[in-house]
Amino acid sequence: MRWTWHPGLPFKSQVDGPLCGLPFSNALCKHLTSSSMVSNVSTPALNCRGMIWFDYHTPTVRLRDALVTSRMSRSSRCKFDPASPSGSMMLILLRICSVLAVGIWLAWPAHAQPREDLERSATLQCALTGNAKPSGLVVLLPSGEKNYRSMNLQVLNNPFMSGVAVQINWRDIEPVQGKPDWTQLDALFAAAESSKKWVHLIMFPGFFSPAWALEGAQTDLFKIQYGPGKGTDARLPMPWDRVYLDRWFTFMKLLGARYGRSPAFRMIAAAGPTSVSVEMTLPNSPTAHQQWLKDSYTPAKYSGAWEDTFHFYARAFPNQCISLAAPGLPILGRGGKGRPAHLRAKHEIVEKAMRVLGNRLAIQSSDLHAGHAEVEAPDNTNFITGYSGRIITGFEMRSGSQGEIASKVMGAEGNPALALRRSIDKGMAPNNAGRHVDYLEIYVADVLPADMQPVLTYAASLFRH
């Protein structure tokens, strides 16, 4: 029997057979996964903390909200030996499973569930009014004090843009504790409401925290690993430091109180235990790695800080969706540190966020590009797309496409329009369930030029299909 994992769906047999899920205790599950029934699997095939899925010849059933927390690679194969003692146990379980499946099937037609999934997705509300959830093309206004002070809001009139994402350094909006300057954000929300655009707020703490927020907090000196200021030394607060996090959360409460009921405010990026941006990344050079160990970093401490952050954002922004960029553990603990371990950590972080935020969670990668850069991070395109249809998903372009170097990275050297289109096509490719991401964030430099408008027309049409 060969099994294939389709991202966003339960385990599915290559034969058009039905699916059935049964809850198991940890002990029984671990016994099954270590038994002779399942072998030659490169990644864990069974989920020891939730549902285990079996293939059996009964009518197809999709159980409501079933969450499979461990995934099987597409090339993995499970060998089932009915003659073994464990195989006999499996046959008994399969028979029980089939009876349950038939009962559910008779009372609840299988074809009803996909429509229900679509209806539930369509009614998801992440803002007080307006469209149901973050979707469509989004113009991205990048970070930096100069950019914040001279925010180009005319771009919100572009008819192909559904929303606006704005990146703001914490230190640029609250240089003095308790006295944030809301001037530019007030203008942004006014413009978004009048132009019927939705807003994604992306606030950068970490390296870009105000000096007062680091006083009394545990910090260390690291090189900024990418983005603005790359290669320069800067103080970074420890992601788990309560002095720093409490000050950040206090600022976020002020922001939520001021804009939380705006009909345009549809999504905010989760941040706090961060460094360069809102991505779950940390400086991770060999030197930085040794520094983190001296600073008492552990995966549990880091992920614990993020769990606290998820709970905070769930309370502070009840009317908004919460985006999580580049989910995962940037530094793993002892044991395997290869790609399977990192992939497993990514899924576990997403599952933790889902348990807290539910269908308000959005995950995204901020590195979408169709070309090649001098320094390439692991390509997370398929990881994000794999969740499309289950939760909100999106991409932010790696950069704009203007200029020789940028256009090469984005997919077509010397041809910004073609480079952007190739990156859009890569990001909008459907997963195995036929679903694509909900939104694409495109840098303002690619939204303004007249010769880019045909590409934007094309991209906007992809969301209408």
Steps between C-alpha positions, in 0.01 A plus 500: 500500500650836404404822674539853376481816708323790335577829686192628677317168486500175699717211382355375175558173321597506135207267448174696508418346829330656798656651806429437862644654813517362849630666815777312677686539825866595484607156621298308242603735224868465581457123504343507155760731349782282630337172398557287192185643342672825409850499360730673254347840571733800472283721723248402767190368326272492800400777731555410865307799628175491305356306211647196326360448152445163334396405150217250475241412236199687635333819377726803513465709816662827600469554873434856610807704591727196519853623551785272411805632676771281349535463130620230266720598210354431157759230434453323834356151497332310781537123494208322660546139611162343599674181617689675779347539848491873453345447157214307660441790732495733201240286322273517804540874514430530130177303535387726784600798292299381202185461709537852633567631152187342355287640781633849450468468122133396520414792728728757341578490126866534418435761234356739760826559683707674231216749447482557875875561507460759226206666673685515831801651320278751321338621822823542692496851647830671578367857513183666621369558149606449142614184328525176692875448527837630373505437126625630168795718405654713772735795451792485745641823648847410637651588838739777597449841661521678164238271351275537804518880495435522125246224452365503143129451554401588143593145405188382686298630204643230275193301388685167500596523868263353756708594805804678636772354723716747689827418676593729789795488738388527861769761572363724222151520650577498875845657550384618844333251732125545518494774235449333162460721195186375326497768228596284207294201610195724542547614141549142383178373655305800372628440148435124523143550616421757231652286223342178631836330551578266788807548721774259610712658774857367527682651798870423549636468858820299563797685348271796428373553853543844660796535735277545806337158438835325548588663833510230766438223245739219414665581167798392293689647208435330166551583136176578317467198270298645210290795392564863600826532693627158388844424645497775764522423871193576707352416839234231492275426798466135590175376345376367835599800716192610697611861547530544125188301409282677757601837356427379149162363604416830670566683173290246310212557743514872424493426130209260536301747706547770235439302179348168606147599396593645162308319223815506287725334760486138395836348601801562723830313503591313819837623626707543813738201522644621170820656364514663154132497408187315611638172368589221741869543432803571715868570421632151435859520380744261675609789724142601573409141576763486773374830637146365525620200697682732741182706528316182613296456183291183482232407247250466786576849629470651151178319406358580844552871434312460172212319668468791742502730198221306328283525812571871534408580139184288526385717791630839385367478143167313514377654174809426291669204338853433625777431250801285581800538268751219440376272780760265644792471738805690371730309734424140589607328817691175536439218255427511128543840338437413136212600278253243644557637851450859385187403306359321802566809712320719246187287513508491880518879522207537260299252704570691822386822335188330362402375844506856634385706200276254317385613158631852565855376439674589175843363410727653241847493354665836431753370249305431180716524188541300180870566439815442702676717757860483617379380839195275493293397800309169481205536261182485708260552211361147505478500879277809501295393197444162662281664764286690245137404541545416869613836633576842351825501304699765316833614363704816515738559212868477589552849357388726221592408142647832387869502402737241357580313820145506638344386173748212481411385850129532429521292182605691183814711492439839342125444463316606819154428363588144398689446827196599705267286289720193544509553875121545504453176306723316744309632800156434352566138401229281656569222747388139454152594616477767228520794743732800474602765752257770610717807449821628340693801631682698230749779571380850420786548252336237279150645539571858389656463147263508203674209330423276800122549482438215251674262740285626787189458284601140437578434867169648619314275256647190665308577819170528313520151350 
